[in-house]
Amino acid sequence: MTRAASRTAVMVATYRGRATNRTPALCHDPYALALAGEDGPRYADAYEKAVPHIELWVALRTARIDEAVSRALDEGIRQVVVLGAGLDARAARLARSGVRFFEVDMPSSQEDKRARVAELAGYPVDAATYVPCDFERDDFLDRLVASGFRTDEPAFFVWEGVSYYLTEAAVRATLSRVASGTDPRSTIVFDTFGKRFVRGEVKDGSDLAARDGVAEMGEPMYFGIDDHVPFLFELGFRKAHVETFD
């Protein structure tokens, strides 16, 4: 198996780490900069020139999702699933007794993550159960169940920075599987962009640079959505809460 790092993953980890080191901190991820490695700052610096506020955007997204995960654990959730985990460190950062974290990602990405974690002093290498999966081809829920996930118990799913890199069919399949295949008390949090942004039909130069920049890193955007509530209802969800940076 070939070890391969996602450029966007190391870039995002860099922004998380830098935001953590600010005074006051904008989010809290003490592992992020080490996980990003030497390439992270190079990608982050180049992207930030075109998208000046990207660190703030990433930090707020991370902090908001961390808050949602912590609240779910306070309410008794004992299964957390990170879909398309990349260099996510929530299994280490938000660990609690009796709570099991699962990280689902491409096999090559997981191999890279595990190699980075093994070299990182103080990181709890067994914090997460790693579940290899190709979202375009595999049934991630079947893979989770085979790794010990309980479909008869509620879970909290984190799908951060992933949906827009997938086809609409893959997004629909993933969300439908969560809605129909897990305990009805389960929750998923994920972020999206609008359709015009994803298609490049925007006039703002920073928006175009944000879209085109990740494409140049080998991760073009495919999926955008404008009307979340009917979309989620169609896929089987009955409660939705939509927040926007606007």
Secondary structure as the mmCIF struct_conf table of DSSP 4:
data_model
#
loop_
_struct_conf.conf_type_id
_struct_conf.id
_struct_conf.beg_label_comp_id
_struct_conf.beg_label_asym_id
_struct_conf.beg_label_seq_id
_struct_conf.end_label_comp_id
_struct_conf.end_label_asym_id
_struct_conf.end_label_seq_id
HELX_RH_AL_P HELX_RH_AL_P1 ARG A 7 THR A 20
TURN_TY1_P TURN_TY1_P1 ASN A 21 ASN A 21
BEND BEND1 ARG A 22 PRO A 24
BEND BEND2 LEU A 26 CYS A 27
TURN_TY1_P TURN_TY1_P2 PRO A 30 TYR A 31
HELX_RH_AL_P HELX_RH_AL_P2 ALA A 32 ALA A 36
TURN_TY1_P TURN_TY1_P3 GLY A 37 GLU A 38
HELX_RH_AL_P HELX_RH_AL_P3 ASP A 39 ALA A 50
BEND BEND3 VAL A 51 VAL A 51
TURN_TY1_P TURN_TY1_P4 PRO A 52 HIS A 53
HELX_RH_AL_P HELX_RH_AL_P4 ILE A 54 ASP A 74
TURN_TY1_P TURN_TY1_P5 GLU A 75 GLY A 76
STRN STRN1 GLN A 79 LEU A 83
TURN_TY1_P TURN_TY1_P6 GLY A 84 GLY A 84
TURN_TY1_P TURN_TY1_P7 GLY A 86 LEU A 87
HELX_RH_AL_P HELX_RH_AL_P5 ARG A 90 ARG A 93
BEND BEND4 LEU A 94 LEU A 94
TURN_TY1_P TURN_TY1_P8 SER A 97 GLY A 98
STRN STRN2 ARG A 100 ASP A 105
HELX_RH_AL_P HELX_RH_AL_P6 PRO A 107 ALA A 118
TURN_TY1_P TURN_TY1_P9 GLU A 119 GLU A 119
BEND BEND5 LEU A 120 LEU A 120
TURN_TY1_P TURN_TY1_P10 ALA A 121 GLY A 122
TURN_TY1_P TURN_TY1_P11 VAL A 125 ASP A 126
BEND BEND6 ALA A 127 ALA A 127
STRN STRN3 ALA A 128 PRO A 132
TURN_TY1_P TURN_TY1_P12 PHE A 135 ARG A 137
BEND BEND7 ASP A 138 ASP A 138
HELX_RH_AL_P HELX_RH_AL_P7 PHE A 140 ALA A 146
TURN_TY1_P TURN_TY1_P13 SER A 147 GLY A 148
TURN_TY1_P TURN_TY1_P14 THR A 151 ASP A 152
BEND BEND8 GLU A 153 GLU A 153
STRN STRN4 PHE A 156 TRP A 159
BEND BEND9 GLY A 161 GLY A 161
HELX_RH_3T_P HELX_RH_3T_P1 SER A 163 TYR A 165
BEND BEND10 LEU A 166 LEU A 166
HELX_RH_AL_P HELX_RH_AL_P8 GLU A 168 GLY A 181
BEND BEND11 THR A 182 THR A 182
TURN_TY1_P TURN_TY1_P15 PRO A 184 ARG A 185
STRN STRN5 THR A 187 PHE A 190
HELX_RH_AL_P HELX_RH_AL_P9 LYS A 195 ARG A 199
TURN_TY1_P TURN_TY1_P16 GLY A 200 GLY A 200
HELX_RH_AL_P HELX_RH_AL_P10 GLY A 205 GLU A 216
TURN_TY1_P TURN_TY1_P17 MET A 217 GLY A 218
BEND BEND12 ASP A 226 ASP A 226
HELX_RH_AL_P HELX_RH_AL_P11 HIS A 228 GLU A 234
TURN_TY1_P TURN_TY1_P18 LEU A 235 GLY A 236
BEND BEND13 ARG A 238 ARG A 238
#
